[in-house]
Amino acid sequence: MRHAETVTFGGSALDRAGEIRNDPDAVAAARATSHARAILYWRGKPLIKRSRPAELARLPMDHPVVKQADPDAILLGREEGAARFACDLSAWSPEDLDEASLGGFLDPSEQRHPGLGEDLVFAELRRIMTWLTPRDAELAATGKAILGWHRSHGFCAVCGHKTDMRQAGWQRTCPACKAGHFPRTDPVVIMLITNGNSVLMGRSPGWPEGMYSLLAGFVEPGETLEAAVRREVLEEAGVKVGAVSYLASQPWPFPASLMFGCHGEALSREITIDPVEIEDAIWVSREEMMDAFSGTHPRMLPARKGAIAHFLLENWLKDTLD
Protein backbone atom coordinates (compact mmCIF):
# COMPACT_ATOMS: atom_id res chain seq x y z
CA MET A 1 0.00 0.00 0.00
CA ARG A 2 1.37 3.41 -0.94
CA HIS A 3 0.07 4.98 2.27
CA ALA A 4 0.80 2.01 4.54
CA GLU A 5 2.71 4.01 7.13
CA THR A 6 -0.25 6.27 7.87
CA VAL A 7 -1.54 3.52 10.16
CA THR A 8 -1.54 4.41 13.87
CA PHE A 9 1.99 3.94 15.30
CA GLY A 10 3.27 4.10 11.72
CA GLY A 11 6.67 5.54 10.94
CA SER A 12 7.09 9.22 11.79
CA ALA A 13 10.74 9.30 10.67
CA LEU A 14 11.96 9.40 14.27
CA ASP A 15 15.75 9.60 14.54
CA ARG A 16 16.41 6.66 16.89
CA ALA A 17 20.03 7.69 17.58
CA GLY A 18 21.21 4.11 17.23
CA GLU A 19 24.78 5.19 16.61
CA ILE A 20 25.27 6.40 20.20
CA ARG A 21 23.47 3.64 22.10
CA ASN A 22 26.70 1.76 22.75
CA ASP A 23 28.60 4.89 23.80
CA PRO A 24 27.76 5.64 27.47
CA ASP A 25 29.58 8.96 27.38
CA ALA A 26 27.63 10.13 24.33
CA VAL A 27 24.33 9.03 25.90
CA ALA A 28 25.20 10.82 29.15
CA ALA A 29 26.09 13.97 27.22
CA ALA A 30 22.80 13.82 25.31
CA ARG A 31 20.91 13.39 28.59
CA ALA A 32 22.68 16.34 30.20
CA THR A 33 21.71 18.93 27.59
CA SER A 34 19.01 21.46 28.45
CA HIS A 35 16.90 20.32 25.49
CA ALA A 36 16.76 16.64 26.50
CA ARG A 37 13.34 15.49 27.64
CA ALA A 38 11.82 12.60 29.58
CA ILE A 39 8.68 10.76 28.54
CA LEU A 40 7.20 9.34 31.73
CA TYR A 41 5.31 6.06 32.11
CA TRP A 42 3.38 4.62 35.02
CA ARG A 43 2.65 0.88 34.67
CA GLY A 44 2.94 1.25 30.90
CA LYS A 45 0.71 4.31 30.71
CA PRO A 46 2.36 7.34 29.08
CA LEU A 47 2.03 10.80 30.56
CA ILE A 48 -0.08 13.02 28.32
CA LYS A 49 -1.35 16.56 28.32
CA ARG A 50 -5.12 16.22 28.58
CA SER A 51 -6.25 18.23 25.60
CA ARG A 52 -7.69 17.62 22.14
CA PRO A 53 -5.63 16.66 20.37
CA ALA A 54 -3.79 15.11 23.28
CA GLU A 55 -0.06 15.68 23.51
CA LEU A 56 2.61 13.33 24.79
CA ALA A 57 4.22 15.14 27.72
CA ARG A 58 7.94 15.89 27.55
CA LEU A 59 9.51 16.91 30.86
CA PRO A 60 13.00 18.30 31.52
CA MET A 61 15.40 15.63 32.75
CA ASP A 62 15.94 17.58 35.99
CA HIS A 63 12.22 17.82 36.78
CA PRO A 64 11.55 16.74 40.41
CA VAL A 65 9.11 14.01 39.31
CA VAL A 66 11.55 12.66 36.70
CA LYS A 67 14.10 12.33 39.50
CA GLN A 68 11.65 9.96 41.26
CA ALA A 69 11.64 7.61 38.27
CA ASP A 70 13.87 4.59 37.73
CA PRO A 71 17.37 5.96 37.03
CA ASP A 72 17.81 3.58 34.07
CA ALA A 73 16.29 5.83 31.42
CA ILE A 74 15.93 4.41 27.91
CA LEU A 75 17.05 6.41 24.90
CA LEU A 76 14.16 6.52 22.43
CA GLY A 77 15.77 8.81 19.90
CA ARG A 78 16.11 12.48 19.00
CA GLU A 79 13.73 15.25 18.00
CA GLU A 80 15.40 18.18 16.24
CA GLY A 81 18.70 16.93 17.61
CA ALA A 82 17.51 16.70 21.25
CA ALA A 83 17.40 13.35 23.04
CA ARG A 84 14.17 11.77 24.25
CA PHE A 85 14.22 9.22 27.09
CA ALA A 86 11.58 6.85 28.40
CA CYS A 87 11.47 6.91 32.22
CA ASP A 88 9.52 4.49 34.40
CA LEU A 89 7.64 5.92 37.40
CA SER A 90 5.86 2.68 38.28
CA ALA A 91 7.32 2.65 41.80
CA TRP A 92 5.04 5.59 42.63
CA SER A 93 1.73 4.59 44.19
CA PRO A 94 -1.18 6.99 43.66
CA GLU A 95 -3.40 7.72 46.64
CA ASP A 96 -6.77 5.93 46.64
CA LEU A 97 -5.69 3.74 43.74
CA ASP A 98 -8.45 1.39 42.61
CA GLU A 99 -6.58 -1.67 41.36
CA ALA A 100 -9.81 -3.17 40.04
CA SER A 101 -10.10 -0.35 37.50
CA LEU A 102 -6.75 -1.24 35.91
CA GLY A 103 -5.90 -3.76 33.25
CA GLY A 104 -9.25 -3.95 31.51
CA PHE A 105 -9.71 -4.24 27.76
CA LEU A 106 -9.93 -0.47 27.55
CA ASP A 107 -8.77 0.94 30.89
CA PRO A 108 -10.63 4.27 31.33
CA SER A 109 -8.83 5.30 34.50
CA GLU A 110 -6.30 8.13 34.64
CA GLN A 111 -3.71 8.82 37.29
CA ARG A 112 -2.33 12.24 38.19
CA HIS A 113 0.89 12.77 40.10
CA PRO A 114 0.66 15.55 42.72
CA GLY A 115 3.94 16.99 41.50
CA LEU A 116 2.56 17.60 38.01
CA GLY A 117 0.04 20.02 36.57
CA GLU A 118 -3.70 19.39 36.62
CA ASP A 119 -3.69 18.84 32.87
CA LEU A 120 -1.07 16.05 32.97
CA VAL A 121 -2.31 12.48 33.46
CA PHE A 122 -1.17 8.91 32.89
CA ALA A 123 -3.57 7.29 30.42
CA GLU A 124 -3.85 3.87 28.79
CA LEU A 125 -2.28 4.05 25.33
CA ARG A 126 -4.85 1.75 23.72
CA ARG A 127 -7.54 4.28 24.66
CA ILE A 128 -5.76 7.49 23.61
CA MET A 129 -3.66 6.26 20.66
CA THR A 130 -5.81 8.00 18.03
CA TRP A 131 -5.60 11.31 19.90
CA LEU A 132 -1.84 11.57 19.31
CA THR A 133 0.19 12.90 16.40
CA PRO A 134 2.19 10.28 14.44
CA ARG A 135 5.40 11.33 16.21
CA ASP A 136 3.84 11.20 19.68
CA ALA A 137 2.26 7.83 18.88
CA GLU A 138 5.57 6.35 17.72
CA LEU A 139 7.42 7.61 20.79
CA ALA A 140 4.67 6.42 23.13
CA ALA A 141 4.51 2.96 21.57
CA THR A 142 8.28 2.52 21.52
CA GLY A 143 8.66 3.48 25.16
CA LYS A 144 5.75 1.30 26.30
CA ALA A 145 7.04 -1.74 24.43
CA ILE A 146 10.65 -1.55 25.58
CA LEU A 147 9.80 -0.76 29.20
CA GLY A 148 7.49 -3.76 29.16
CA TRP A 149 10.32 -5.91 27.83
CA HIS A 150 12.62 -4.83 30.64
CA ARG A 151 9.98 -5.62 33.26
CA SER A 152 9.55 -9.18 31.99
CA HIS A 153 13.14 -9.97 31.00
CA GLY A 154 15.17 -9.05 34.04
CA PHE A 155 16.82 -12.47 34.30
CA CYS A 156 19.03 -14.39 31.89
CA ALA A 157 17.21 -16.95 29.76
CA VAL A 158 20.42 -19.03 29.63
CA CYS A 159 21.46 -19.29 33.29
CA GLY A 160 18.80 -17.41 35.28
CA HIS A 161 21.11 -14.74 36.69
CA LYS A 162 19.88 -11.16 37.05
CA THR A 163 20.85 -9.14 33.97
CA ASP A 164 22.08 -5.57 33.53
CA MET A 165 20.80 -2.90 31.16
CA ARG A 166 23.16 -1.91 28.33
CA GLN A 167 23.08 0.13 25.09
CA ALA A 168 20.94 2.89 26.59
CA GLY A 169 18.19 0.35 27.28
CA TRP A 170 18.33 -1.62 24.03
CA GLN A 171 20.14 -4.65 25.43
CA ARG A 172 20.44 -6.65 28.64
CA THR A 173 23.61 -8.61 29.40
CA CYS A 174 24.26 -11.36 31.90
CA PRO A 175 27.26 -10.75 34.17
CA ALA A 176 27.47 -14.46 34.93
CA CYS A 177 27.43 -16.21 31.55
CA LYS A 178 27.94 -13.09 29.36
CA ALA A 179 24.85 -13.80 27.25
CA GLY A 180 23.30 -10.81 25.51
CA HIS A 181 19.54 -10.30 25.25
CA PHE A 182 17.71 -7.91 22.95
CA PRO A 183 14.11 -6.61 22.90
CA ARG A 184 11.73 -9.05 21.28
CA THR A 185 8.96 -8.31 18.85
CA ASP A 186 6.46 -11.06 18.08
CA PRO A 187 5.31 -11.28 14.43
CA VAL A 188 1.54 -11.53 14.01
CA VAL A 189 -0.45 -11.83 10.78
CA ILE A 190 -3.82 -10.10 10.59
CA MET A 191 -5.85 -11.04 7.56
CA LEU A 192 -8.30 -9.25 5.31
CA ILE A 193 -9.85 -12.40 3.83
CA THR A 194 -12.25 -11.66 1.01
CA ASN A 195 -14.55 -13.63 -1.20
CA GLY A 196 -16.35 -11.61 -3.83
CA ASN A 197 -18.05 -8.69 -2.09
CA SER A 198 -17.56 -10.02 1.43
CA VAL A 199 -14.88 -10.05 4.13
CA LEU A 200 -14.36 -12.65 6.85
CA MET A 201 -14.79 -11.34 10.42
CA GLY A 202 -14.43 -13.10 13.76
CA ARG A 203 -14.69 -12.46 17.49
CA SER A 204 -12.81 -13.85 20.47
CA PRO A 205 -14.46 -14.96 23.71
CA GLY A 206 -14.68 -12.16 26.24
CA TRP A 207 -14.80 -9.34 23.72
CA PRO A 208 -17.45 -6.62 24.21
CA GLU A 209 -20.81 -7.52 22.74
CA GLY A 210 -20.98 -6.78 19.02
CA MET A 211 -17.23 -6.49 18.56
CA TYR A 212 -15.82 -8.28 15.51
CA SER A 213 -12.44 -7.95 13.86
CA LEU A 214 -10.22 -9.51 11.24
CA LEU A 215 -8.74 -12.89 12.06
CA ALA A 216 -5.16 -12.81 13.36
CA GLY A 217 -2.51 -15.11 14.76
CA PHE A 218 1.16 -15.47 15.63
CA VAL A 219 3.66 -16.53 12.98
CA GLU A 220 5.34 -19.81 13.89
CA PRO A 221 9.08 -20.55 13.57
CA GLY A 222 10.03 -21.63 10.05
CA GLU A 223 6.83 -20.17 8.57
CA THR A 224 6.34 -17.49 5.93
CA LEU A 225 3.74 -14.77 6.37
CA GLU A 226 1.71 -16.26 3.55
CA ALA A 227 1.75 -19.71 5.12
CA ALA A 228 0.78 -18.25 8.50
CA VAL A 229 -2.23 -16.52 6.94
CA ARG A 230 -3.46 -19.74 5.33
CA ARG A 231 -2.86 -21.83 8.47
CA GLU A 232 -4.50 -19.41 10.90
CA VAL A 233 -7.64 -18.90 8.79
CA LEU A 234 -8.02 -22.64 8.23
CA GLU A 235 -7.50 -23.39 11.93
CA GLU A 236 -9.81 -20.70 13.25
CA ALA A 237 -12.60 -20.63 10.66
CA GLY A 238 -12.13 -23.69 8.46
CA VAL A 239 -11.80 -21.50 5.36
CA LYS A 240 -9.16 -22.32 2.75
CA VAL A 241 -7.15 -19.38 1.39
CA GLY A 242 -5.36 -19.10 -1.95
CA ALA A 243 -3.36 -16.06 -3.03
CA VAL A 244 -1.95 -13.91 -0.21
CA SER A 245 -0.40 -10.46 -0.52
CA TYR A 246 1.20 -8.09 1.99
CA LEU A 247 -0.50 -4.74 2.68
CA ALA A 248 0.91 -2.88 5.69
CA SER A 249 2.45 -3.36 9.14
CA GLN A 250 1.77 -1.85 12.55
CA PRO A 251 3.83 -1.92 15.74
CA TRP A 252 1.43 -3.02 18.46
CA PRO A 253 2.87 -2.51 21.96
CA PHE A 254 0.29 -4.64 23.82
CA PRO A 255 2.71 -5.97 24.85
CA ALA A 256 5.17 -6.23 21.91
CA SER A 257 3.96 -7.38 18.51
CA LEU A 258 4.42 -6.35 14.91
CA MET A 259 1.17 -6.81 13.02
CA PHE A 260 1.56 -7.81 9.37
CA GLY A 261 -1.60 -6.85 7.51
CA CYS A 262 -2.23 -9.22 4.60
CA HIS A 263 -4.92 -9.73 1.98
CA GLY A 264 -6.03 -13.28 1.27
CA GLU A 265 -8.45 -14.63 -1.30
CA ALA A 266 -10.79 -17.26 0.14
CA LEU A 267 -11.28 -20.44 -1.88
CA SER A 268 -14.38 -21.44 0.08
CA ARG A 269 -17.13 -19.76 2.10
CA GLU A 270 -18.20 -22.54 4.45
CA ILE A 271 -17.20 -21.67 8.03
CA THR A 272 -16.30 -24.20 10.70
CA ILE A 273 -14.95 -22.39 13.74
CA ASP A 274 -12.53 -23.71 16.34
CA PRO A 275 -14.30 -22.74 19.58
CA VAL A 276 -10.99 -22.78 21.44
CA GLU A 277 -9.65 -20.05 19.14
CA ILE A 278 -12.70 -17.91 18.38
CA GLU A 279 -16.32 -17.57 19.44
CA ASP A 280 -17.83 -16.74 16.05
CA ALA A 281 -16.96 -15.99 12.43
CA ILE A 282 -19.15 -14.45 9.73
CA TRP A 283 -18.99 -13.17 6.19
CA VAL A 284 -19.81 -9.47 6.01
CA SER A 285 -20.71 -7.69 2.78
CA ARG A 286 -19.38 -4.23 1.88
CA GLU A 287 -22.83 -2.78 2.45
CA GLU A 288 -23.06 -4.31 5.92
CA MET A 289 -19.54 -3.12 6.75
CA MET A 290 -20.47 0.40 5.71
CA ASP A 291 -23.42 0.19 8.09
CA ALA A 292 -21.07 -0.98 10.86
CA PHE A 293 -18.68 1.89 10.21
CA SER A 294 -21.58 4.35 10.36
CA GLY A 295 -22.86 2.78 13.59
CA THR A 296 -26.14 1.55 12.15
CA HIS A 297 -25.47 -2.19 11.89
CA PRO A 298 -27.94 -4.13 14.11
CA ARG A 299 -25.38 -6.70 15.25
CA MET A 300 -21.84 -5.54 14.70
CA LEU A 301 -19.82 -2.63 16.08
CA PRO A 302 -17.26 -0.86 13.89
CA ALA A 303 -13.67 -2.04 14.19
CA ARG A 304 -11.77 -0.09 16.85
CA LYS A 305 -10.11 3.04 15.47
CA GLY A 306 -6.34 2.96 15.68
CA ALA A 307 -6.06 -0.79 15.19
CA ILE A 308 -4.74 -2.05 11.87
CA ALA A 309 -7.99 -3.99 11.39
CA HIS A 310 -9.89 -0.71 11.14
CA PHE A 311 -7.21 0.68 8.80
CA LEU A 312 -7.42 -2.31 6.43
CA LEU A 313 -11.21 -2.46 6.43
CA GLU A 314 -11.47 1.27 5.80
CA ASN A 315 -9.17 1.02 2.81
CA TRP A 316 -11.03 -2.05 1.54
CA LEU A 317 -14.25 -0.04 1.60
CA LYS A 318 -12.53 2.85 -0.21
CA ASP A 319 -10.85 0.56 -2.79
CA THR A 320 -7.45 1.97 -1.74
CA LEU A 321 -5.61 -1.24 -0.89
CA ASP A 322 -3.11 -0.69 -3.70
C-alpha positions as CSV (number, residue, x, y, z in Angstrom):
1,M,0.0,0.0,0.0
2,R,1.4,3.4,-0.9
3,H,0.1,5.0,2.3
4,A,0.8,2.0,4.5
5,E,2.7,4.0,7.1
6,T,-0.2,6.3,7.9
7,V,-1.5,3.5,10.2
8,T,-1.5,4.4,13.9
9,F,2.0,3.9,15.3
10,G,3.3,4.1,11.7
11,G,6.7,5.5,10.9
12,S,7.1,9.2,11.8
13,A,10.7,9.3,10.7
14,L,12.0,9.4,14.3
15,D,15.8,9.6,14.5
16,R,16.4,6.7,16.9
17,A,20.0,7.7,17.6
18,G,21.2,4.1,17.2
19,E,24.8,5.2,16.6
20,I,25.3,6.4,20.2
21,R,23.5,3.6,22.1
22,N,26.7,1.8,22.8
23,D,28.6,4.9,23.8
24,P,27.8,5.6,27.5
25,D,29.6,9.0,27.4
26,A,27.6,10.1,24.3
27,V,24.3,9.0,25.9
28,A,25.2,10.8,29.2
29,A,26.1,14.0,27.2
30,A,22.8,13.8,25.3
31,R,20.9,13.4,28.6
32,A,22.7,16.3,30.2
33,T,21.7,18.9,27.6
34,S,19.0,21.5,28.5
35,H,16.9,20.3,25.5
36,A,16.8,16.6,26.5
37,R,13.3,15.5,27.6
38,A,11.8,12.6,29.6
39,I,8.7,10.8,28.5
40,L,7.2,9.3,31.7
41,Y,5.3,6.1,32.1
42,W,3.4,4.6,35.0
43,R,2.7,0.9,34.7
44,G,2.9,1.3,30.9
45,K,0.7,4.3,30.7
46,P,2.4,7.3,29.1
47,L,2.0,10.8,30.6
48,I,-0.1,13.0,28.3
49,K,-1.3,16.6,28.3
50,R,-5.1,16.2,28.6
51,S,-6.2,18.2,25.6
52,R,-7.7,17.6,22.1
53,P,-5.6,16.7,20.4
54,A,-3.8,15.1,23.3
55,E,-0.1,15.7,23.5
56,L,2.6,13.3,24.8
57,A,4.2,15.1,27.7
58,R,7.9,15.9,27.6
59,L,9.5,16.9,30.9
60,P,13.0,18.3,31.5
61,M,15.4,15.6,32.7
62,D,15.9,17.6,36.0
63,H,12.2,17.8,36.8
64,P,11.5,16.7,40.4
65,V,9.1,14.0,39.3
66,V,11.5,12.7,36.7
67,K,14.1,12.3,39.5
68,Q,11.7,10.0,41.3
69,A,11.6,7.6,38.3
70,D,13.9,4.6,37.7
71,P,17.4,6.0,37.0
72,D,17.8,3.6,34.1
73,A,16.3,5.8,31.4
74,I,15.9,4.4,27.9
75,L,17.0,6.4,24.9
76,L,14.2,6.5,22.4
77,G,15.8,8.8,19.9
78,R,16.1,12.5,19.0
79,E,13.7,15.2,18.0
80,E,15.4,18.2,16.2
81,G,18.7,16.9,17.6
82,A,17.5,16.7,21.2
83,A,17.4,13.3,23.0
84,R,14.2,11.8,24.3
85,F,14.2,9.2,27.1
86,A,11.6,6.8,28.4
87,C,11.5,6.9,32.2
88,D,9.5,4.5,34.4
89,L,7.6,5.9,37.4
90,S,5.9,2.7,38.3
91,A,7.3,2.7,41.8
92,W,5.0,5.6,42.6
93,S,1.7,4.6,44.2
94,P,-1.2,7.0,43.7
95,E,-3.4,7.7,46.6
96,D,-6.8,5.9,46.6
97,L,-5.7,3.7,43.7
98,D,-8.5,1.4,42.6
99,E,-6.6,-1.7,41.4
100,A,-9.8,-3.2,40.0
101,S,-10.1,-0.4,37.5
102,L,-6.8,-1.2,35.9
103,G,-5.9,-3.8,33.2
104,G,-9.3,-3.9,31.5
105,F,-9.7,-4.2,27.8
106,L,-9.9,-0.5,27.5
107,D,-8.8,0.9,30.9
108,P,-10.6,4.3,31.3
109,S,-8.8,5.3,34.5
110,E,-6.3,8.1,34.6
111,Q,-3.7,8.8,37.3
112,R,-2.3,12.2,38.2
113,H,0.9,12.8,40.1
114,P,0.7,15.5,42.7
115,G,3.9,17.0,41.5
116,L,2.6,17.6,38.0
117,G,0.0,20.0,36.6
118,E,-3.7,19.4,36.6
119,D,-3.7,18.8,32.9
120,L,-1.1,16.0,33.0
121,V,-2.3,12.5,33.5
122,F,-1.2,8.9,32.9
123,A,-3.6,7.3,30.4
124,E,-3.9,3.9,28.8
125,L,-2.3,4.1,25.3
126,R,-4.8,1.8,23.7
127,R,-7.5,4.3,24.7
128,I,-5.8,7.5,23.6
129,M,-3.7,6.3,20.7
130,T,-5.8,8.0,18.0
131,W,-5.6,11.3,19.9
132,L,-1.8,11.6,19.3
133,T,0.2,12.9,16.4
134,P,2.2,10.3,14.4
135,R,5.4,11.3,16.2
136,D,3.8,11.2,19.7
137,A,2.3,7.8,18.9
138,E,5.6,6.3,17.7
139,L,7.4,7.6,20.8
140,A,4.7,6.4,23.1
141,A,4.5,3.0,21.6
142,T,8.3,2.5,21.5
143,G,8.7,3.5,25.2
144,K,5.8,1.3,26.3
145,A,7.0,-1.7,24.4
146,I,10.7,-1.6,25.6
147,L,9.8,-0.8,29.2
148,G,7.5,-3.8,29.2
149,W,10.3,-5.9,27.8
150,H,12.6,-4.8,30.6
151,R,10.0,-5.6,33.3
152,S,9.5,-9.2,32.0
153,H,13.1,-10.0,31.0
154,G,15.2,-9.0,34.0
155,F,16.8,-12.5,34.3
156,C,19.0,-14.4,31.9
157,A,17.2,-17.0,29.8
158,V,20.4,-19.0,29.6
159,C,21.5,-19.3,33.3
160,G,18.8,-17.4,35.3
161,H,21.1,-14.7,36.7
162,K,19.9,-11.2,37.0
163,T,20.8,-9.1,34.0
164,D,22.1,-5.6,33.5
165,M,20.8,-2.9,31.2
166,R,23.2,-1.9,28.3
167,Q,23.1,0.1,25.1
168,A,20.9,2.9,26.6
169,G,18.2,0.4,27.3
170,W,18.3,-1.6,24.0
171,Q,20.1,-4.7,25.4
172,R,20.4,-6.7,28.6
173,T,23.6,-8.6,29.4
174,C,24.3,-11.4,31.9
175,P,27.3,-10.7,34.2
176,A,27.5,-14.5,34.9
177,C,27.4,-16.2,31.5
178,K,27.9,-13.1,29.4
179,A,24.8,-13.8,27.2
180,G,23.3,-10.8,25.5
181,H,19.5,-10.3,25.3
182,F,17.7,-7.9,23.0
183,P,14.1,-6.6,22.9
184,R,11.7,-9.0,21.3
185,T,9.0,-8.3,18.9
186,D,6.5,-11.1,18.1
187,P,5.3,-11.3,14.4
188,V,1.5,-11.5,14.0
189,V,-0.4,-11.8,10.8
190,I,-3.8,-10.1,10.6
191,M,-5.9,-11.0,7.6
192,L,-8.3,-9.2,5.3
193,I,-9.8,-12.4,3.8
194,T,-12.3,-11.7,1.0
195,N,-14.6,-13.6,-1.2
196,G,-16.3,-11.6,-3.8
197,N,-18.1,-8.7,-2.1
198,S,-17.6,-10.0,1.4
199,V,-14.9,-10.0,4.1
200,L,-14.4,-12.6,6.9
201,M,-14.8,-11.3,10.4
202,G,-14.4,-13.1,13.8
203,R,-14.7,-12.5,17.5
204,S,-12.8,-13.9,20.5
205,P,-14.5,-15.0,23.7
206,G,-14.7,-12.2,26.2
207,W,-14.8,-9.3,23.7
208,P,-17.4,-6.6,24.2
209,E,-20.8,-7.5,22.7
210,G,-21.0,-6.8,19.0
211,M,-17.2,-6.5,18.6
212,Y,-15.8,-8.3,15.5
213,S,-12.4,-7.9,13.9
214,L,-10.2,-9.5,11.2
215,L,-8.7,-12.9,12.1
216,A,-5.2,-12.8,13.4
217,G,-2.5,-15.1,14.8
218,F,1.2,-15.5,15.6
219,V,3.7,-16.5,13.0
220,E,5.3,-19.8,13.9
221,P,9.1,-20.6,13.6
222,G,10.0,-21.6,10.1
223,E,6.8,-20.2,8.6
224,T,6.3,-17.5,5.9
225,L,3.7,-14.8,6.4
226,E,1.7,-16.3,3.5
227,A,1.7,-19.7,5.1
228,A,0.8,-18.3,8.5
229,V,-2.2,-16.5,6.9
230,R,-3.5,-19.7,5.3
231,R,-2.9,-21.8,8.5
232,E,-4.5,-19.4,10.9
233,V,-7.6,-18.9,8.8
234,L,-8.0,-22.6,8.2
235,E,-7.5,-23.4,11.9
236,E,-9.8,-20.7,13.2
237,A,-12.6,-20.6,10.7
238,G,-12.1,-23.7,8.5
239,V,-11.8,-21.5,5.4
240,K,-9.2,-22.3,2.8
241,V,-7.2,-19.4,1.4
242,G,-5.4,-19.1,-2.0
243,A,-3.4,-16.1,-3.0
244,V,-2.0,-13.9,-0.2
245,S,-0.4,-10.5,-0.5
246,Y,1.2,-8.1,2.0
247,L,-0.5,-4.7,2.7
248,A,0.9,-2.9,5.7
249,S,2.4,-3.4,9.1
250,Q,1.8,-1.9,12.5
251,P,3.8,-1.9,15.7
252,W,1.4,-3.0,18.5
253,P,2.9,-2.5,22.0
254,F,0.3,-4.6,23.8
255,P,2.7,-6.0,24.8
256,A,5.2,-6.2,21.9
257,S,4.0,-7.4,18.5
258,L,4.4,-6.4,14.9
259,M,1.2,-6.8,13.0
260,F,1.6,-7.8,9.4
261,G,-1.6,-6.9,7.5
262,C,-2.2,-9.2,4.6
263,H,-4.9,-9.7,2.0
264,G,-6.0,-13.3,1.3
265,E,-8.5,-14.6,-1.3
266,A,-10.8,-17.3,0.1
267,L,-11.3,-20.4,-1.9
268,S,-14.4,-21.4,0.1
269,R,-17.1,-19.8,2.1
270,E,-18.2,-22.5,4.5
271,I,-17.2,-21.7,8.0
272,T,-16.3,-24.2,10.7
273,I,-15.0,-22.4,13.7
274,D,-12.5,-23.7,16.3
275,P,-14.3,-22.7,19.6
276,V,-11.0,-22.8,21.4
277,E,-9.6,-20.1,19.1
278,I,-12.7,-17.9,18.4
279,E,-16.3,-17.6,19.4
280,D,-17.8,-16.7,16.1
281,A,-17.0,-16.0,12.4
282,I,-19.1,-14.5,9.7
283,W,-19.0,-13.2,6.2
284,V,-19.8,-9.5,6.0
285,S,-20.7,-7.7,2.8
286,R,-19.4,-4.2,1.9
287,E,-22.8,-2.8,2.4
288,E,-23.1,-4.3,5.9
289,M,-19.5,-3.1,6.7
290,M,-20.5,0.4,5.7
291,D,-23.4,0.2,8.1
292,A,-21.1,-1.0,10.9
293,F,-18.7,1.9,10.2
294,S,-21.6,4.3,10.4
295,G,-22.9,2.8,13.6
296,T,-26.1,1.6,12.1
297,H,-25.5,-2.2,11.9
298,P,-27.9,-4.1,14.1
299,R,-25.4,-6.7,15.3
300,M,-21.8,-5.5,14.7
301,L,-19.8,-2.6,16.1
302,P,-17.3,-0.9,13.9
303,A,-13.7,-2.0,14.2
304,R,-11.8,-0.1,16.8
305,K,-10.1,3.0,15.5
306,G,-6.3,3.0,15.7
307,A,-6.1,-0.8,15.2
308,I,-4.7,-2.0,11.9
309,A,-8.0,-4.0,11.4
310,H,-9.9,-0.7,11.1
311,F,-7.2,0.7,8.8
312,L,-7.4,-2.3,6.4
313,L,-11.2,-2.5,6.4
314,E,-11.5,1.3,5.8
315,N,-9.2,1.0,2.8
316,W,-11.0,-2.0,1.5
317,L,-14.2,0.0,1.6
318,K,-12.5,2.8,-0.2
319,D,-10.8,0.6,-2.8
320,T,-7.5,2.0,-1.7
321,L,-5.6,-1.2,-0.9
322,D,-3.1,-0.7,-3.7
